[in-house]
Amino acid sequence: KLASKSSGQKADFVVVANRLPVDRVINSDGSVDWRTSPGGLVTALEPVMRAQNGAWVGWHGAPDEKLEPFNNNGLELVPVELSTHEIAEYYEGFSNATLWPLYHDVVAHPKFHREWWVEYKKVNQRFAERTAEVADTNAVVWVQDYQLSLVPQMLRDLRPDLRIGFFLHIPFPPPELYRQLPWRNSILRGMLGADIVGFQLPGGANNFCELVRRQLKLPVQRHEVTMPDDRRVLARAYPISIDAQGFAELAASAPVQERAAQIRRDLGNPSTLVLGIDRLDYTKGLRQRLRAFGELVSEGALSPSDSVFLQVANPSRERVEEYRRLRDDIDMLVGRLNGNVGTIGHPPITYLHTSYPREEMAAMYVAADVMMVTPLRDGMNLVAKEFVASRTDNTGALVLSEFAGAARELKQAYLVNPYDIDGMKEGLMTAIQDSPAAKTKRMKAMRKHVFEHDINHWADEVLRDLGADL
Ligand code: G6P
């Protein structure tokens, strides 16, 4: 039997997520490295875990390996193994080709396969069992995201003593879309195993409550569901955030400031540097964003000799078909635009398909004049908040999609509809041409919000509702 924590002790606070905060990578010489995992979930939860000193149960990113619990950089990590087959059917299949597109407004077609569902249940059960072994009596367990929606109820069946929270990092769709899912009631019941079910936005919480009422015929009053055994489940929004202070300090540090200046020099000191940083995902609106920028250059509104668009796309879910197709599309689009509108030494788009450490991302945020965050649908989008936190001198402009959760909070951004290419072109031009005073006013207001609603604020609210005495 595997130990609970690396120390052999049980934990009174446990986070459960599909991924651990680090991925195990094996280098070509056979040596092993641990690298920060992709995505907003890890960005947000890592500082929370450091403060709480609990255990983190999750997959370490590699197939067919059973690892003992270990301590990495001060965090207690409890690996859950996944076989190659489970990765294909539970992770790439049900999580990322069924639930992910369905929950993001079906911007890609969700696929419904019964075999995937079987694996999803099986893997959720494994996460629940592993967590039940790790958690101390009366511990607080916090289950994360769509990959593990069945874990709350499975865990409650195993360990009724626990306080269980569930948080969904992505949107929760309107009933008309959700109801397509053949396993809709099972997933709702799985989530209702928690004491609190958290969403990014009030809209998601409302969708959930309506579905619980309609599909399960359970009474819901003021966001509280009454279960058949009289247990109460609170479903509400807790908009997630970042370690704003930490990010601002990093951005203001001398090495990051120097690196930012170097990035501008390397790009030929353009008068306008537009930045995009996203996981390479079809929800992020990359095609539309590139088209908008390309048209502005080809129409002469922006000049290729002094406008640069730096787009970083972090590799993601590369074995899922839609993601492969997206990568090919973006490669082609970038090549075509640079070929059509570039001049010698001035390709207007610099496209990098890779991931960078926090320091390099911070330097890019500092270097940019305008940041474009234009997803077709996004639970929150923490890149937008990181950009804002990094602008310690109150300069810079954020062009933000109305369909990112962050738009509800960052109201002073230049808000655009990413489906409306002309509207996006207008939004970008306004963001470029507005007076410095107007931009500063907007940036100040957004910074105030992000600093007042940082990750500690988020964690405090959830843990308070969970009755966690930590
Ligand atoms: C989003 C999801 C996370 C996920 C991350 C990276 O932020 O909400 O649950 O971990 O994307 O995706 P990946 O499939 O690489 O874990």
Boltz pocket constraint, residues with backbone or C-beta under 6 A from the ligand:
constraints:
  - pocket:
      binder: B
      contacts: [[A, 18], [A, 19], [A, 38], [A, 39], [A, 40], [A, 41], [A, 42], [A, 145], [A, 146], [A, 169], [A, 170], [A, 316], [A, 317]]
      max_distance: 6.0
